Amino acid sequence: MGKALLTGLISSKFANPADCVVVEKREGERQALAAEFPGVNISASLVPGGDVLIAVKPGDVKSLCQAMERDMYGRVLSIAAGITTDQLESWLWPGAKVLRAMMNTPAMIGASASAVTSGKKAGYKDLIWAENILSSLGVVVTISEKSLDAVTGLSGSGPAYVFLFVEALVEAGVLQGLDREVAKVLTYQTILGAAKMLNETGLDPTVLRAQVTSPGGTTAYGLAALERGAFRSCILDAVSEATDRAAQLAAELS
C-alpha cells in the first residue's frame, strides 16, 4: 500500500520525487525502490524533518512511532489498518498531530477510495492537508474514527473482492467455451462499464440491475443462481469479517 501511495502522489504531481523520502530497512527492497522511483530519496533510517506518512504493517507501527523524536517531525498520517489515533498518540511524542486514513490500491492509478479521520491534537488545517493528499489519489471522505474499521472491510479490502469476482467470471466464460483472452476482454469491460454507469447515471444499483433483468430472461436465471449460492450473504460476511479483523489488529497491539 505504501508503494501505491507513493506512486499516486508522484503521478498526480502532488509531490515531486525529490521532496519524498522513503524509509526501508531491507537493502534489497531499497534497491528495488530506487530503481522503481528514480529521484526519490530511499533511506535505511529515519530522516528528521517534514510530515510523516506511515505505511507499514500494523505490527511495525509502534516501534516506528517510538523511534521518532519529539519536534523533529511534523504531522503524522497513518494508513496502517486497525491502528487507532489513540494508539498512535500514545506511541508518539506528546501533542503529536495525528491523522488516520484507509485507502486502497487503486491509488496507483488515481482511483483510490479513501476515508480519513483526525486525532485529538490535529486541527482543521491538518485535516485539510490529509484530505488534499488523499484526494490527489482519488475520492476521499471524512468520517468519525469509529467507522474506519468498516471502511477497511468495505473499500480497503474491496478491490480484492472485485478481483476475485472477475477471476470467477473469466473462468465461467472459459467453461462455456470462450477463449480465455476473449473472456478477459469481455469481463474487464463489463466491470468497467457497470462501474461507469453507477458513477455517471447516479441511479441506484437496484434500479440498474432491474433494467438489465427481463422477466424469465437469461439475466433473471443467472441472478437466481447467485441467490441460491448466497452470493449476497457472502459479500456481507466478507465485509464483516474484514471489519472485525481490523478491530482485532488494534486490540492485539494494545
Secondary structure as UniProt FT lines:
FT   HELIX           2..11
FT   TURN            12..13
FT   HELIX           17..19
FT   STRAND          21..23
FT   HELIX           27..36
FT   TURN            38..39
FT   STRAND          41..43
FT   STRAND          52..54
FT   HELIX           58..67
FT   TURN            70..71
FT   STRAND          76..78
FT   TURN            81..82
FT   HELIX           85..91
FT   TURN            94..95
FT   STRAND          98..102
FT   HELIX           105..109
FT   STRAND          112..118
FT   HELIX           124..135
FT   TURN            136..137
FT   STRAND          138..142
FT   HELIX           145..147
FT   HELIX           148..151
FT   HELIX           152..156
FT   HELIX           158..175
FT   TURN            176..177
FT   HELIX           180..201
FT   HELIX           205..212
FT   TURN            215..216
FT   HELIX           218..228
FT   TURN            229..230
FT   HELIX           231..252
//
